Amino acid sequence: MDETPARHSHLRLWLRLFANVALVERELRERLRKQHGVSLAKFDYLAQLYRAPQGTLTMGQLGQQLMVSGGNITGLTDRLAADGLVRRKVDPDDRRVQQVVLTGDGTALFEVMARDHEGWVNQLLSGLDAGEADDLLLGLKRMKQAVQAVLAEENAPSEA
């Protein structure tokens, strides 16, 4: 195994990224629960619908965007529908497909939560000045490009 300093630094970078994400996510999860009685999963679900055209996605699209199973989407949809935040409707082009629509109450709640969420993130990251934030953004963009390049190379068809 290659024990070069770069490999150790890559592992340290990954672990540090993960630790920072976990720290912020844990705090956001707790604040959403305390302030709005909503889980982070419900917030993310509502965010997907809020950003969707006409506030509507199919159950399958929600599962793909949230990277969760159909069973998880069904359970979340049931709970959010019971709370009056979303409603189901049959896709007019394919009656086998269920669409989920953000209700007026769901939109109103999400907009309040989104403002709070942004404020909390700004507060939690307020120890970084604008230059540091820009440097991190640039570094993370470069990291994403590097990972995508490695994956593209690994997934490229081999020449025989």
C-alpha positions in Angstrom: 0.0 0.0 0.0 1.3 3.5 -0.9 2.0 5.3 2.3 2.9 8.7 0.7 2.2 11.9 2.7 -0.4 12.9 0.0 -2.4 9.8 0.7 -2.4 10.5 4.5 -3.3 14.1 3.8 -6.2 13.0 1.6 -7.5 10.7 4.3 -7.2 13.5 6.9 -9.0 15.8 4.5 -11.9 13.4 4.1 -12.2 12.7 7.8 -12.1 16.5 8.6 -14.8 17.2 6.0 -16.9 14.4 7.4 -16.5 15.6 11.0 -17.4 19.2 10.0 -20.5 18.2 8.1 -21.6 15.9 10.9 -21.1 18.7 13.5 -23.1 21.2 11.5 -25.8 18.7 10.5 -26.3 17.5 14.1 -26.9 21.1 15.2 -29.2 21.9 12.3 -31.1 18.7 13.0 -31.6 19.7 16.6 -32.6 23.2 15.8 -35.2 22.1 13.2 -36.6 19.7 15.8 -36.8 22.2 18.6 -38.0 25.2 16.6 -40.3 23.6 14.1 -40.9 20.0 15.3 -39.5 18.7 12.0 -36.8 16.2 11.2 -34.0 17.0 8.8 -35.4 14.4 6.5 -38.7 16.2 6.3 -37.0 19.5 5.8 -34.9 18.0 2.9 -38.1 16.4 1.4 -40.0 19.8 1.5 -36.9 21.5 0.1 -37.0 19.2 -3.0 -40.6 19.9 -3.6 -40.2 23.7 -3.0 -37.5 23.8 -5.7 -39.4 21.7 -8.1 -41.5 23.2 -10.9 -45.0 23.8 -9.6 -43.9 22.3 -6.3 -44.6 18.8 -7.7 -42.4 15.7 -8.1 -43.2 12.0 -8.5 -42.5 9.6 -5.7 -39.6 8.2 -7.8 -38.1 11.5 -8.4 -38.2 12.3 -4.7 -36.4 9.0 -3.9 -33.7 9.7 -6.4 -33.1 13.3 -5.3 -33.0 12.4 -1.6 -31.1 9.1 -2.3 -33.5 7.0 -0.2 -35.6 4.0 -0.9 -39.2 4.0 -2.0 -40.3 2.7 1.4 -38.7 5.7 3.1 -40.4 8.1 0.6 -43.7 6.5 1.2 -43.4 6.8 5.0 -42.3 10.5 4.8 -45.1 11.3 2.3 -47.7 9.6 4.6 -46.5 11.7 7.6 -46.3 15.0 5.7 -49.7 14.4 4.1 -51.2 13.7 7.5 -49.7 17.1 8.6 -51.3 18.8 5.6 -47.9 19.8 4.1 -48.1 17.7 1.0 -50.8 15.9 -1.0 -50.7 13.0 -3.4 -52.2 13.1 -6.9 -52.3 10.8 -9.8 -50.1 11.7 -12.8 -52.4 12.7 -15.6 -50.1 11.1 -18.2 -49.6 7.8 -16.3 -52.1 6.7 -13.8 -49.6 4.3 -12.3 -47.4 7.2 -11.2 -48.1 9.2 -8.0 -47.1 12.8 -7.8 -46.5 14.7 -4.6 -47.6 18.4 -4.4 -46.5 20.9 -1.8 -49.6 22.5 -0.2 -49.9 26.1 0.7 -49.3 25.2 4.3 -46.2 23.2 3.3 -44.9 26.1 1.3 -45.5 28.6 4.1 -43.8 26.3 6.7 -40.8 25.6 4.4 -40.2 29.3 3.7 -40.0 30.0 7.5 -37.7 27.0 8.0 -35.5 27.9 5.1 -35.0 31.4 6.5 -34.1 29.9 9.9 -31.9 27.3 8.3 -29.9 29.9 6.4 -29.6 32.0 9.5 -28.3 29.1 11.5 -25.8 28.1 8.9 -24.6 31.7 8.7 -24.3 31.8 12.5 -22.4 28.5 12.7 -19.9 29.5 10.0 -19.6 33.1 11.2 -16.1 32.4 12.5 -14.9 32.3 8.8 -14.3 35.6 7.0 -15.4 36.0 3.4 -11.9 35.2 2.1 -11.7 32.0 4.0 -15.2 31.0 2.9 -14.3 31.7 -0.8 -11.0 29.7 -0.4 -13.0 26.7 1.0 -15.6 27.0 -1.8 -12.8 27.0 -4.4 -11.0 24.1 -2.8 -14.3 22.0 -2.5 -15.1 22.8 -6.2 -11.6 21.6 -7.2 -12.0 18.5 -5.0 -15.4 17.6 -6.7 -13.8 18.0 -10.1 -10.8 15.8 -9.1 -13.2 13.1 -7.8 -15.3 13.3 -10.9 -12.2 12.9 -13.1 -11.1 9.8 -11.2 -14.6 8.3 -11.4 -14.9 9.1 -15.1 -11.5 7.4 -15.8 -12.5 4.3 -13.7 -15.8 4.0 -15.5 -14.5 4.7 -19.0 -14.8 1.7 -21.3 -11.5 -0.2 -21.6 -9.9 -0.5 -25.0 -9.4 -4.1 -26.0 
